[in-house]
Amino acid sequence: MRKMDIAADMRENKAFTLREKLYVVFRLSLPGMLAQITEIAMQYIDAAMVGALGAAASASIGLVASSTWLFGGVIRSCAAGFSVQVAHAVGAGDINKAKSIFRQSLFSSLLFSMLVMFIGMAAANVLPQWLGADPSLFHDAKMYFLAFSLFIPARQICWLCLNMLQCSGNMKIPSLFSAMECILDVIFNFFLIFPSRTVSFGTAAITLPGAGLGVLGAQLGTSLAVLTACVLGLWYAGFRSEQLSFTKTAGSWKPEEAVLQEAFRIGWPMALEQSALCAAQVMSTRIVAPLGTVAIAANSFAVTAESICYMPGYGIGSAATTLVGQSIGSGRKDLTRDFAWLTTFAGIAVMTMTGFIMYFLCPYVFAFLTPDPMVRAAGIEVLRIELLAEPLFAASIVATGALRGAGDTLVPGILNLISIWGIRITVSIILTKIIGLRGAWIAMALELSVRGILFLIRLKREKWLDRAFREGSTM
């Protein structure tokens, strides 16, 4: 197969065979998938470390986990508002514009993330009590969320730089940094979670240092790993990337009104969507919390276990954003449509396979995550319910990435809002009172299936495609 420069081939209006299109999807998806799988593998080890401290420690993290997703989703939306513009600029061959957008995004994103940081710090004191958990979980949950909030600016700049690199067509470096981040997470956690201890090897004994911070150590370890990836991502994007480097081309760092307006147009519906999704997760946690510590821990571990099934879908979704964005920038409507559907079908295939495998392997996964037999049994039961929805869950994940590449974020945000609040929360409130934790996961499976169908319909109707090319000259 000939060597391909995707963006250049698009601009030159070269024809792509089906084999070449599949190869492009595979080439851009694989690094992201591997990075996501590596991240989840590290999260498994992370969860097992905390799980060794007992069900209460796991429940403390599980209590505020959905709140960290809420804040993370908001700052990811800010990053996407700028990075999608870079994909369009690279697709059009306007590298100077791509570099200019990257410069302007850094200052704006930093200011925004600091505002979010202060909101998170203020919320940390009241959040555990508001979620309705047992008072014994309050202190650990509060400290975990406070530590998360303090590092929000580092998370913002890290995600911004990695997203920029991905949308410029560089999937390998962000994947390497993500994998490195997860490995560092495990190393930092090893020393921060547990106290100093002596390990014997035959007749020899080694004393391993440890801070003994428990739940707080788990978040500090993760945050320090994110900070390291932030520094490296900023260095590579700012000094090494041909499409983004701000050292090789002169330009202003002052945000331009047109760039900010486009970032807001793309980002605010995503922020609304993520807020709706994660607020629903927070509400789901509040629904589950009165069921007790075992239910909270089982719910948290089931979410962790399931993540290895859907995270490859997010890797493919990132490739979809890049391919659709660059296709639009190069004026190729045919490729925009083809890459949107090819990536969506690839995501469905991969997540159907991972869901099928997890259905049979989940008893072993829970045995690794927690020693508590009651937590294991409850987690296995509810996870198997949700795994039936993986194919349509995949459709919603990857289609969202494709639509994001086209700058279509408002309607997907509305669809998510209607789906998760109209179905998941409503049904969960009813069923949880009747059949406990199983009811919450039945509601989740039903909602994910409906959401997937809605996004497939959105792709099929192609209003997003017509709009992207109608407004393409202004992007």
C-alpha positions, -999 to 999 in steps of 0.1 A, spaced: 0 0 0 13 34 -9 26 58 18 -2 82 26 -2 118 38 -39 119 47 -44 157 48 -24 163 16 -42 135 -2 -75 150 8 -66 185 -4 -54 171 -38 -88 153 -42 -72 119 -45 -95 89 -46 -93 65 -17 -101 28 -20 -122 11 7 -90 -7 18 -71 26 21 -100 42 41 -100 12 65 -63 14 68 -65 51 77 -92 44 103 -71 16 117 -39 36 117 -54 66 136 -76 45 159 -50 20 171 -28 43 191 -58 59 208 -73 25 215 -40 12 230 -36 43 251 -72 39 264 -67 2 272 -34 10 290 -51 37 310 -79 13 320 -54 -14 329 -37 11 352 -71 21 367 -77 -16 374 -45 -17 394 -53 16 410 -87 3 421 -72 -29 434 -47 -8 455 -75 11 471 -97 -20 473 -70 -36 495 -78 -9 521 -114 -21 523 -149 -15 510 -152 19 528 -121 33 510 -135 22 476 -169 36 485 -153 70 494 -138 73 459 -169 59 442 -190 85 460 -173 114 443 -161 97 411 -190 110 391 -184 145 403 -148 144 391 -162 132 357 -185 163 357 -157 187 362 -134 168 338 -161 168 311 -164 206 313 -127 213 309 -125 187 281 -152 206 263 -131 238 265 -102 219 249 -123 205 221 -137 239 212 -101 249 201 -88 215 189 -116 210 163 -106 243 147 -71 230 144 -83 199 126 -101 221 101 -71 243 96 -47 213 91 -72 198 66 -72 230 47 -34 231 47 -33 264 67 -6 255 92 0 291 103 -37 293 113 -34 260 133 -4 274 152 -22 306 159 -52 288 173 -30 267 196 -13 298 210 -46 316 216 -61 285 233 -35 282 260 -42 315 279 -80 312 275 -80 276 287 -58 283 317 -81 312 329 -112 290 324 -96 260 343 -87 282 372 -123 293 376 -134 257 375 -107 249 401 -121 274 426 -156 261 421 -144 226 428 -125 236 459 -156 253 473 -178 223 465 -155 198 482 -167 205 518 -204 200 511 -204 174 483 -202 141 503 -229 152 526 -251 163 497 -247 130 480 -263 113 511 -236 88 520 -228 74 554 -209 101 575 -180 77 579 -171 83 542 -172 121 544 -136 129 552 -119 106 527 -144 116 499 -138 154 507 -100 152 506 -101 131 474 -122 156 456 -103 186 470 -70 171 457 -86 165 423 -98 202 421 -63 216 429 -49 200 398 -77 210 374 -55 236 355 -29 209 349 -56 186 336 -69 213 313 -36 221 297 -27 184 294 -60 175 276 -57 206 255 -22 197 242 -30 161 236 -62 169 218 -44 195 197 -18 168 187 -45 143 179 -65 168 157 -33 177 139 -30 140 129 -5 129 155 -21 100 174 12 83 185 27 109 208 -6 115 228 -9 78 231 26 74 245 21 102 269 -12 88 281 4 54 287 33 70 305 8 89 326 -9 57 337 23 40 346 34 69 367 0 69 384 6 33 396 41 41 407 31 73 426 1 55 442 23 26 453 43 50 475 15 75 485 -14 51 494 4 26 516 26 32 547 62 21 549 64 -17 550 90 -44 550 89 -71 522 108 -103 527 126 -122 499 139 -154 514 164 -144 540 166 -108 528 142 -80 538 136 -47 520 119 -17 536 97 1 511 89 38 519 53 49 519 33 80 529 3 61 541 -22 86 528 -48 61 518 -76 75 497 -60 109 494 -28 93 482 -47 77 453 -58 111 440 -24 127 446 -7 99 427 -31 104 398 -27 142 398 11 141 399 10 118 369 -13 142 351 10 171 359 40 152 344 20 145 312 9 181 311 45 194 311 56 169 284 25 175 263 31 213 264 68 208 255 61 185 225 32 205 211 49 239 217 84 230 206 84 198 185 51 196 165 53 209 129 17 218 129 15 235 163 50 247 174 49 284 185 87 287 182 90 284 145 64 310 134 58 345 148 23 353 159 1 369 186 -9 351 218 -39 374 222 -71 355 217 -90 367 186 -127 372 188 -135 349 158 -115 320 174 -131 325 208 -166 326 192 -160 294 173 -145 277 204 -176 288 223 -200 276 196 -183 242 196 -175 239 233 -206 252 251 -230 225 238 -203 199 247 -200 214 282 -238 213 285 -238 177 273 -210 166 297 -226 185 326 -259 168 319 -243 133 316 -221 137 346 -247 154 367 -269 124 359 -240 102 372 -239 123 403 -277 118 407 -272 81 401 -247 80 429 -271 97 451 -298 71 442 -274 43 449 -258 58 481 -287 49 505 -283 13 495 -252 11 516 -214 7 514 -215 -26 496 -238 -12 469 -216 19 465 -184 -1 462 -200 -27 438 -214 1 416 -179 18 415 -161 -14 407 -186 -23 380 -181 11 364 -143 5 365 -146 -31 351 -169 -20 323 -145 8 313 -122 -15 295 -150 -24 271 -159 12 261 -125 30 263 -114 16 230 -145 32 216 -133 66 228 -99 59 210 -118 53 178 -140 84 185 -108 105 187 -98 92 153 -133 100 140 -130 136 152 -96 140 134 -107 123 101 -140 141 99 -125 175 108 -96 172 83 -121 160 56 -142 190 61 -112 213 61 -101 199 27 -136 202 13 -142 164 8 -178 157 16 -175 122 3 -147 113 27 -165 131 56 -195 108 52 -174 77 47 -151 82 76 -180 90 99 -197 57 91 -165 36 90 -153 47 124 -188 42 139 -190 6 125 -154 0 137 -164 11 172 -195 -11 173 -174 -41 162 -147 -36 188 -170 -29 217 -193 -58 208 -162 -80 211 -149 -65 243 -184 -67 259 -187 -104 249 -153 -112 264 -160 -93 296 -193 -111 301 -174 -143 308 -142 -128 324 -159 -104 348 -157 -129 378 -120 -129 375 -118 -92 370 -138 -86 403 -116 -111 421 -86 -89 411 -104 -57 421 -117 -65 455 -114 -93 482 -149 -86 495 -172 -115 483 -204 -95 487 -191 -66 466 -179 -91 439 -213 -108 436 -232 -76 434 -208 -61 409 -208 -92 386 -246 -92 385 -251 -56 375 -222 -55 350 -236 -84 330 -269 -65 327 -252 -34 311 -229 -54 288 -258 -62 266 -260 -26 256 -223 -23 245 -229 -23 207 -253 7 208 -232 24 234 -204 22 209 -225 38 182 -232 68 205 -195 72 215 -180 71 180 -208 90 163 -203 118 189 -166 120 179 -175 121 142 -201 149 148 -177 168 169 -152 168 141 -179 185 120 -185 211 147 -219 196 154 -222 196 192 -255 213 200 -279 186 188 -258 157 202 -258 175 235 -296 178 234 -300 141 225 -278 131 255 -297 154 278 -331 139 268 -318 104 269 -300 103 302 -324 124 322 -356 113 305 -348 76 306 -318 66 329 -326 88 359 -364 84 357 -363 46 353 -335 43 379 -355 61 406 -384 37 400 -365 4 397 -340 10 424 -367 13 450 -381 -21 438 -350 -42 430 -321 -22 444 -288 -18 426 -299 -40 397 -326 -14 389 -300 13 384 -281 -8 359 -311 -19 340 -320 17 336 -285 24 323 -286 -4 298 -319 8 285 -308 44 282 -275 35 264 -294 15 238 -318 44 231 -289 68 229 -271 47 204 -302 45 182 -307 83 184 -271 90 173 -273 65 143 -304 84 132 -285 117 135 -257 104 113 -281 90 88 -301 122 83 -269 141 74 -281 176 85 -248 179 103 -230 172 70 -249 197 50 -244 224 76 -206 218 79 -201 223 42 -225 251 39 -205 270 66 -172 255 56 -159 287 41 -162 305 74 -144 278 95 
